[in-house]
């Protein structure tokens, strides 16, 4: 088994030599926010959508735009507002009086990277318009089903502070995001560099196109080939099960969790860990990969009880206790 694993490691390192150059190119524009950039790359490689939560001004939109430019992807930004309509996202049918027929006009969702800015500011019928696109990678207009371009990735942002005039995302839609990333303030040294590079009336933000979409799709095939040991697979299932049956692992968390993570969490955690292993240049997943990516996969899939909310307990705190308790293979 060691020989094929060595060959897989060599293949990963050879096929993903562009990852380091891509990260360096993004860092030329985005100062700090390494956690955010890495998670965007995980979502891109693992074919999973990413939900970004953070206060305004933390480079969430800029990161998505820079990533799209670096991989030569078609990028569309949709500003979600209370008066937005589903047709403003997926498109609509336009009547042509010359031939007397309706023709489909494609909406901004037909792009490789779609930024749904402040997604919780639109009502449920608009949010649900994204569901088919996110899950099926297709849009149906007037009975005609049209596939979305590949790769297709939705990056959605939320502002955790200003909740006036917002509509909470349905659990079914939240669960379709592979990762929920909490974007924090930069460190002192990073903010000092931001000041030096961005405090201009027209700051230069040149991004070199380094990767093609075909290389991204080939890397996804490599993610599927990453080796996950049987004990690692059991570890993933144990982590997810601990969110549903904490008493089984001697965890006194049952009163704090209303609903645990779904089977989709098991799939997403494994896929994200495989993509994270590729970013590290490895052909296999380690328990540390599960621990590194786990909080971003699980935090939005655990529904807290009223008791937990009253006590001010967060899902991240529960996830940390679970990872500290469940035996590591």
NUSEKOL-982564 format. One record per residue (C-alpha): residue number from 1; residue in one letter; x, y, z. Coordinates in nm, 4 decimals. Layout:
residues N
- num | residuo | X | Y | Z
- NUM | a | X | Y | Z
...
end
This chain:
residues 329
- num | residuo | X | Y | Z
- 1 | x | 0.0000 | 0.0000 | 0.0000
- 2 | x | 0.2946 | 0.2321 | 0.0659
- 3 | x | 0.4039 | 0.2305 | -0.2984
- 4 | x | 0.0702 | 0.3460 | -0.4463
- 5 | x | 0.0486 | 0.6096 | -0.1721
- 6 | x | 0.3926 | 0.7402 | -0.2662
- 7 | x | 0.2862 | 0.7542 | -0.6287
- 8 | x | -0.0310 | 0.9401 | -0.5313
- 9 | x | 0.1717 | 1.1902 | -0.3287
- 10 | x | 0.3994 | 1.2498 | -0.6264
- 11 | x | 0.0990 | 1.2928 | -0.8572
- 12 | x | -0.0611 | 1.5438 | -0.6190
- 13 | x | 0.2558 | 1.7496 | -0.5925
- 14 | x | 0.3096 | 1.7425 | -0.9677
- 15 | x | -0.0487 | 1.8264 | -1.0633
- 16 | x | -0.0994 | 2.1039 | -0.8074
- 17 | x | 0.2212 | 2.2993 | -0.8436
- 18 | x | 0.0071 | 2.5999 | -0.9335
- 19 | x | -0.1545 | 2.6166 | -0.5893
- 20 | x | 0.1417 | 2.7898 | -0.4236
- 21 | x | 0.1673 | 3.0425 | -0.7065
- 22 | x | -0.2082 | 3.1071 | -0.6887
- 23 | x | -0.1967 | 3.1665 | -0.3127
- 24 | x | 0.0998 | 3.4030 | -0.3543
- 25 | x | -0.0802 | 3.5974 | -0.6290
- 26 | x | -0.3895 | 3.6395 | -0.4111
- 27 | x | -0.1712 | 3.7541 | -0.1197
- 28 | x | -0.0322 | 4.0302 | -0.3428
- 29 | x | -0.3764 | 4.1932 | -0.3259
- 30 | x | -0.5401 | 4.0467 | -0.0151
- 31 | x | -0.3368 | 4.1238 | 0.2956
- 32 | x | -0.3900 | 3.8631 | 0.5668
- 33 | x | -0.7173 | 3.6637 | 0.5655
- 34 | x | -0.5214 | 3.3451 | 0.4949
- 35 | x | -0.7963 | 3.1374 | 0.6550
- 36 | x | -1.0540 | 3.2900 | 0.4192
- 37 | x | -0.8412 | 3.2375 | 0.1081
- 38 | x | -0.7640 | 2.8760 | 0.1995
- 39 | x | -1.1331 | 2.7982 | 0.2540
- 40 | x | -1.2252 | 2.9517 | -0.0802
- 41 | x | -0.9721 | 2.7210 | -0.2456
- 42 | x | -1.1109 | 2.4217 | -0.0535
- 43 | x | -1.4602 | 2.5038 | -0.1787
- 44 | x | -1.3305 | 2.5421 | -0.5327
- 45 | x | -1.1446 | 2.2094 | -0.5296
- 46 | x | -1.4168 | 2.0156 | -0.3456
- 47 | x | -1.7027 | 2.1578 | -0.5564
- 48 | x | -1.8737 | 2.3057 | -0.2505
- 49 | x | -2.0337 | 2.6445 | -0.1886
- 50 | x | -1.9033 | 2.8803 | 0.0805
- 51 | x | -2.0933 | 3.1070 | 0.3208
- 52 | x | -1.8883 | 3.3993 | 0.4532
- 53 | x | -1.9897 | 3.5779 | 0.7722
- 54 | x | -1.8165 | 3.8949 | 0.8873
- 55 | x | -1.8610 | 4.2663 | 0.9384
- 56 | x | -1.8277 | 4.4957 | 0.6334
- 57 | x | -1.4824 | 4.5930 | 0.5125
- 58 | x | -1.2982 | 4.2629 | 0.5652
- 59 | x | -1.2268 | 4.1966 | 0.1938
- 60 | x | -1.4920 | 3.9270 | 0.1451
- 61 | x | -1.6048 | 4.0631 | -0.1918
- 62 | x | -1.2519 | 4.1546 | -0.2955
- 63 | x | -1.1265 | 3.8020 | -0.2194
- 64 | x | -1.3913 | 3.6485 | -0.4442
- 65 | x | -1.3159 | 3.8941 | -0.7242
- 66 | x | -0.9393 | 3.8367 | -0.7005
- 67 | x | -0.9816 | 3.4585 | -0.6992
- 68 | x | -1.2011 | 3.4749 | -1.0093
- 69 | x | -0.9442 | 3.6888 | -1.1930
- 70 | x | -0.6571 | 3.4566 | -1.0969
- 71 | x | -0.8317 | 3.1438 | -1.2284
- 72 | x | -0.9763 | 3.3194 | -1.5373
- 73 | x | -1.3327 | 3.2498 | -1.4272
- 74 | x | -1.6501 | 3.4353 | -1.5194
- 75 | x | -1.7557 | 3.6330 | -1.2115
- 76 | x | -2.0932 | 3.7861 | -1.1268
- 77 | x | -2.1896 | 3.9734 | -0.8122
- 78 | x | -2.5557 | 3.9845 | -0.7076
- 79 | x | -2.6552 | 4.2377 | -0.4443
- 80 | x | -2.9441 | 4.0826 | -0.2515
- 81 | x | -3.2158 | 4.3324 | -0.1533
- 82 | x | -3.5752 | 4.2994 | -0.0253
- 83 | x | -3.7184 | 4.3871 | -0.3686
- 84 | x | -3.5107 | 4.1324 | -0.5602
- 85 | x | -3.7042 | 3.8797 | -0.7701
- 86 | x | -3.6111 | 3.5206 | -0.8605
- 87 | x | -3.5943 | 3.6250 | -1.2262
- 88 | x | -3.3199 | 3.8732 | -1.1313
- 89 | x | -3.1030 | 3.5733 | -1.0401
- 90 | x | -3.1830 | 3.2846 | -1.2735
- 91 | x | -3.3205 | 3.4793 | -1.5701
- 92 | x | -3.6593 | 3.4982 | -1.7366
- 93 | x | -3.8501 | 3.4436 | -2.0615
- 94 | x | -3.8671 | 3.7382 | -2.3027
- 95 | x | -4.1302 | 3.7502 | -2.5769
- 96 | x | -3.9947 | 3.8171 | -2.9249
- 97 | x | -4.2693 | 3.9696 | -3.1456
- 98 | x | -4.0703 | 3.8918 | -3.4631
- 99 | x | -4.1048 | 3.5153 | -3.4329
- 100 | x | -4.3888 | 3.5129 | -3.1781
- 101 | x | -4.1910 | 3.2974 | -2.9332
- 102 | x | -4.0555 | 3.3317 | -2.5810
- 103 | x | -3.6784 | 3.3107 | -2.5461
- 104 | x | -3.4842 | 3.2410 | -2.2281
- 105 | x | -3.2659 | 3.5272 | -2.1062
- 106 | x | -3.0022 | 3.3962 | -1.8692
- 107 | x | -2.9523 | 3.5665 | -1.5345
- 108 | x | -2.6277 | 3.6445 | -1.3482
- 109 | x | -2.6257 | 3.2961 | -1.1898
- 110 | x | -2.4743 | 3.1723 | -1.5170
- 111 | x | -2.1142 | 3.2297 | -1.4123
- 112 | x | -1.8303 | 3.0263 | -1.2645
- 113 | x | -1.8127 | 3.2281 | -0.9412
- 114 | x | -2.1326 | 3.3917 | -0.8167
- 115 | x | -2.1102 | 3.6269 | -0.5190
- 116 | x | -2.4448 | 3.6509 | -0.3381
- 117 | x | -2.3765 | 3.9647 | -0.1366
- 118 | x | -2.5794 | 3.9961 | 0.1869
- 119 | x | -2.7861 | 3.6936 | 0.0924
- 120 | x | -3.0076 | 3.7266 | 0.4013
- 121 | x | -3.1503 | 4.0589 | 0.2812
- 122 | x | -3.3728 | 3.8920 | 0.0211
- 123 | x | -3.7003 | 3.7111 | 0.1006
- 124 | x | -3.7344 | 3.3322 | 0.1015
- 125 | x | -3.8668 | 3.2978 | -0.2555
- 126 | x | -3.5531 | 3.4664 | -0.3871
- 127 | x | -3.3206 | 3.2635 | -0.1667
- 128 | x | -3.4932 | 2.9443 | -0.2835
- 129 | x | -3.4208 | 3.0405 | -0.6445
- 130 | x | -3.0598 | 2.9535 | -0.5705
- 131 | x | -3.1444 | 2.6075 | -0.4353
- 132 | x | -3.1726 | 2.4264 | -0.7696
- 133 | x | -2.8662 | 2.6062 | -0.9008
- 134 | x | -2.6575 | 2.5213 | -0.5928
- 135 | x | -2.7685 | 2.1589 | -0.5649
- 136 | x | -2.8299 | 2.0510 | -0.9244
- 137 | x | -2.5943 | 2.2899 | -1.1044
- 138 | x | -2.8741 | 2.3710 | -1.3477
- 139 | x | -3.1570 | 2.6196 | -1.4023
- 140 | x | -3.5009 | 2.5508 | -1.5488
- 141 | x | -3.6708 | 2.8288 | -1.7474
- 142 | x | -3.9978 | 2.7726 | -1.9321
- 143 | x | -3.9574 | 2.3970 | -1.9199
- 144 | x | -3.6044 | 2.4130 | -2.0596
- 145 | x | -3.3250 | 2.2898 | -1.8322
- 146 | x | -2.9921 | 2.4635 | -1.8847
- 147 | x | -2.6709 | 2.3447 | -1.7177
- 148 | x | -2.4581 | 2.5984 | -1.5349
- 149 | x | -2.0947 | 2.6444 | -1.6369
- 150 | x | -1.8299 | 2.4254 | -1.4732
- 151 | x | -1.6831 | 2.4923 | -1.2288
- 152 | x | -1.9743 | 2.6631 | -1.0519
- 153 | x | -1.9314 | 2.8068 | -0.7040
- 154 | x | -2.1632 | 3.0250 | -0.4948
- 155 | x | -1.9980 | 3.2527 | -0.2397
- 156 | x | -2.2557 | 3.4132 | -0.0121
- 157 | x | -2.1910 | 3.6839 | 0.2482
- 158 | x | -2.3753 | 3.7724 | 0.5662
- 159 | x | -2.3378 | 4.0649 | 0.8047
- 160 | x | -2.3682 | 3.9291 | 1.1631
- 161 | x | -2.4327 | 4.2718 | 1.3180
- 162 | x | -2.7043 | 4.4541 | 1.1238
- 163 | x | -3.0076 | 4.2235 | 1.1346
- 164 | x | -3.2715 | 4.4884 | 1.0609
- 165 | x | -3.4627 | 4.4079 | 0.7436
- 166 | x | -3.3094 | 4.0624 | 0.7023
- 167 | x | -3.4613 | 3.7193 | 0.6385
- 168 | x | -3.2879 | 3.4248 | 0.8113
- 169 | x | -3.1704 | 3.1608 | 0.5657
- 170 | x | -3.3811 | 2.8403 | 0.5681
- 171 | x | -3.2005 | 2.5416 | 0.7175
- 172 | x | -3.2317 | 2.3570 | 0.3850
- 173 | x | -3.0362 | 2.6307 | 0.2122
- 174 | x | -2.7769 | 2.6752 | 0.4865
- 175 | x | -2.7059 | 2.3008 | 0.4730
- 176 | x | -2.6185 | 2.3282 | 0.1044
- 177 | x | -2.3120 | 2.5372 | 0.1841
- 178 | x | -2.0118 | 2.3130 | 0.2337
- 179 | x | -1.8356 | 2.5686 | 0.4553
- 180 | x | -1.9369 | 2.8564 | 0.6759
- 181 | x | -1.6322 | 3.0766 | 0.7294
- 182 | x | -1.6148 | 3.3370 | 1.0040
- 183 | x | -1.4098 | 3.6293 | 0.8733
- 184 | x | -1.2315 | 3.8183 | 1.1501
- 185 | x | -1.0394 | 4.1459 | 1.1738
- 186 | x | -0.6777 | 4.1472 | 1.0508
- 187 | x | -0.3823 | 4.1563 | 1.2896
- 188 | x | -0.2060 | 4.4857 | 1.3679
- 189 | x | 0.0828 | 4.4213 | 1.1263
- 190 | x | -0.1580 | 4.3151 | 0.8527
- 191 | x | -0.3713 | 4.6266 | 0.8924
- 192 | x | -0.0574 | 4.8391 | 0.8748
- 193 | x | 0.0247 | 4.6768 | 0.5399
- 194 | x | -0.3345 | 4.7340 | 0.4253
- 195 | x | -0.2887 | 5.1027 | 0.5022
- 196 | x | 0.0329 | 5.1186 | 0.2982
- 197 | x | -0.1116 | 4.9411 | -0.0061
- 198 | x | -0.4758 | 5.0509 | -0.0175
- 199 | x | -0.4887 | 5.4102 | 0.1103
- 200 | x | -0.5044 | 5.5627 | -0.2382
- 201 | x | -0.7877 | 5.7113 | -0.4402
- 202 | x | -0.7339 | 5.4386 | -0.7007
- 203 | x | -0.5301 | 5.1545 | -0.5480
- 204 | x | -0.3617 | 4.9200 | -0.7946
- 205 | x | -0.5036 | 4.5680 | -0.7793
- 206 | x | -0.3469 | 4.3867 | -1.0705
- 207 | x | -0.4051 | 4.0120 | -1.0699
- 208 | x | -0.2263 | 3.7813 | -1.3109
- 209 | x | -0.4308 | 3.4956 | -1.4579
- 210 | x | -0.2355 | 3.1902 | -1.3413
- 211 | x | -0.4722 | 2.8939 | -1.3615
- 212 | x | -0.7225 | 2.7779 | -1.6200
- 213 | x | -1.0651 | 2.6377 | -1.5423
- 214 | x | -0.9564 | 2.3087 | -1.6981
- 215 | x | -0.6775 | 2.2790 | -1.4404
- 216 | x | -0.9345 | 2.3353 | -1.1631
- 217 | x | -1.1529 | 2.0559 | -1.3009
- 218 | x | -0.8516 | 1.8243 | -1.3296
- 219 | x | -0.7603 | 1.9010 | -0.9670
- 220 | x | -1.1141 | 1.8025 | -0.8637
- 221 | x | -1.0527 | 1.4623 | -1.0177
- 222 | x | -0.7406 | 1.4404 | -0.8041
- 223 | x | -0.9428 | 1.5234 | -0.4914
- 224 | x | -1.1588 | 1.2182 | -0.5606
- 225 | x | -0.8446 | 1.0004 | -0.5683
- 226 | x | -0.7160 | 1.1138 | -0.2273
- 227 | x | -0.6816 | 0.8186 | 0.0105
- 228 | x | -0.8966 | 0.8154 | 0.3244
- 229 | x | -0.8113 | 0.5307 | 0.5621
- 230 | x | -1.0921 | 0.3236 | 0.7097
- 231 | x | -1.0112 | 0.4523 | 1.0592
- 232 | x | -1.0293 | 0.8112 | 0.9331
- 233 | x | -1.3709 | 0.7386 | 0.7811
- 234 | x | -1.4889 | 0.5989 | 1.1139
- 235 | x | -1.3498 | 0.9095 | 1.2853
- 236 | x | -1.5560 | 1.1368 | 1.0577
- 237 | x | -1.8737 | 0.9415 | 1.1290
- 238 | x | -1.8018 | 0.9480 | 1.5034
- 239 | x | -1.7589 | 1.3266 | 1.4953
- 240 | x | -2.0905 | 1.3752 | 1.3166
- 241 | x | -2.2679 | 1.1220 | 1.5382
- 242 | x | -2.1401 | 1.3052 | 1.8467
- 243 | x | -2.3451 | 1.6088 | 1.7381
- 244 | x | -2.6601 | 1.3923 | 1.7410
- 245 | x | -2.5931 | 1.1483 | 2.0258
- 246 | x | -2.3407 | 1.3232 | 2.2515
- 247 | x | -2.4271 | 1.0977 | 2.5479
- 248 | x | -2.2828 | 0.8071 | 2.3489
- 249 | x | -1.9416 | 0.9727 | 2.3812
- 250 | x | -1.9840 | 1.0807 | 2.7452
- 251 | x | -2.0486 | 1.4384 | 2.6383
- 252 | x | -2.3068 | 1.6321 | 2.8474
- 253 | x | -2.4249 | 1.8335 | 2.5453
- 254 | x | -2.7686 | 1.6841 | 2.4812
- 255 | x | -2.9641 | 1.9767 | 2.6396
- 256 | x | -2.7668 | 2.2246 | 2.4264
- 257 | x | -2.8245 | 2.0666 | 2.0824
- 258 | x | -3.1699 | 2.0673 | 1.9278
- 259 | x | -3.0646 | 1.8990 | 1.6025
- 260 | x | -2.7269 | 1.7539 | 1.5103
- 261 | x | -2.5506 | 1.7521 | 1.1749
- 262 | x | -2.7095 | 1.5653 | 0.8819
- 263 | x | -2.5483 | 1.2893 | 0.6703
- 264 | x | -2.4591 | 1.5648 | 0.4244
- 265 | x | -2.2145 | 1.6867 | 0.6905
- 266 | x | -2.0364 | 1.3501 | 0.6812
- 267 | x | -1.9967 | 1.3746 | 0.3044
- 268 | x | -1.8933 | 1.7403 | 0.3071
- 269 | x | -1.6420 | 1.6924 | 0.5905
- 270 | x | -1.4721 | 1.4103 | 0.4026
- 271 | x | -1.4651 | 1.6009 | 0.0731
- 272 | x | -1.3350 | 1.9182 | 0.2386
- 273 | x | -1.0633 | 1.7221 | 0.4212
- 274 | x | -0.9549 | 1.5621 | 0.0918
- 275 | x | -0.9347 | 1.9059 | -0.0717
- 276 | x | -0.7403 | 2.0356 | 0.2308
- 277 | x | -0.4949 | 1.7448 | 0.1911
- 278 | x | -0.4446 | 1.8445 | -0.1740
- 279 | x | -0.3648 | 2.2012 | -0.0642
- 280 | x | -0.1005 | 2.0530 | 0.1667
- 281 | x | 0.0460 | 1.8525 | -0.1212
- 282 | x | -0.0535 | 1.5134 | 0.0217
- 283 | x | -0.2326 | 1.2170 | -0.1278
- 284 | x | -0.3958 | 1.1076 | 0.1975
- 285 | x | -0.6113 | 1.2547 | 0.4762
- 286 | x | -0.4876 | 1.2776 | 0.8357
- 287 | x | -0.6922 | 1.3252 | 1.1545
- 288 | x | -0.5496 | 1.6778 | 1.1759
- 289 | x | -0.7054 | 1.7562 | 0.8368
- 290 | x | -1.0455 | 1.6642 | 0.9847
- 291 | x | -0.9794 | 1.8847 | 1.2869
- 292 | x | -0.8565 | 2.1772 | 1.0759
- 293 | x | -1.1534 | 2.1900 | 0.8397
- 294 | x | -1.4187 | 2.0455 | 1.0742
- 295 | x | -1.5411 | 2.3656 | 1.2445
- 296 | x | -1.6080 | 2.5346 | 0.9094
- 297 | x | -1.8101 | 2.2328 | 0.7908
- 298 | x | -2.0101 | 2.1781 | 1.1111
- 299 | x | -2.0801 | 2.5188 | 1.2685
- 300 | x | -2.3849 | 2.5950 | 1.0535
- 301 | x | -2.5195 | 2.2400 | 1.0681
- 302 | x | -2.5715 | 2.2215 | 1.4442
- 303 | x | -2.9001 | 2.3782 | 1.5582
- 304 | x | -2.8680 | 2.4995 | 1.9156
- 305 | x | -3.1429 | 2.4620 | 2.1720
- 306 | x | -3.3095 | 2.7547 | 2.3488
- 307 | x | -3.1108 | 2.6621 | 2.6575
- 308 | x | -2.7810 | 2.7003 | 2.4698
- 309 | x | -2.8869 | 3.0358 | 2.3269
- 310 | x | -2.9937 | 3.1543 | 2.6725
- 311 | x | -2.6558 | 3.0549 | 2.8154
- 312 | x | -2.4697 | 3.2190 | 2.5277
- 313 | x | -2.3157 | 2.8924 | 2.4108
- 314 | x | -2.1938 | 2.8890 | 2.0491
- 315 | x | -2.1789 | 2.5976 | 1.8084
- 316 | x | -1.8016 | 2.6476 | 1.7830
- 317 | x | -1.7654 | 2.5802 | 2.1555
- 318 | x | -1.9646 | 2.2576 | 2.1228
- 319 | x | -1.7614 | 2.1492 | 1.8203
- 320 | x | -1.4368 | 2.2059 | 2.0127
- 321 | x | -1.5614 | 1.9873 | 2.2991
- 322 | x | -1.6568 | 1.7154 | 2.0524
- 323 | x | -1.3146 | 1.7182 | 1.8838
- 324 | x | -1.1420 | 1.7206 | 2.2242
- 325 | x | -1.3440 | 1.4164 | 2.3399
- 326 | x | -1.3901 | 1.1841 | 2.0427
- 327 | x | -1.0867 | 0.9477 | 2.0260
- 328 | x | -0.8435 | 1.0215 | 1.7452
- 329 | x | -0.7349 | 0.7191 | 1.5379
end
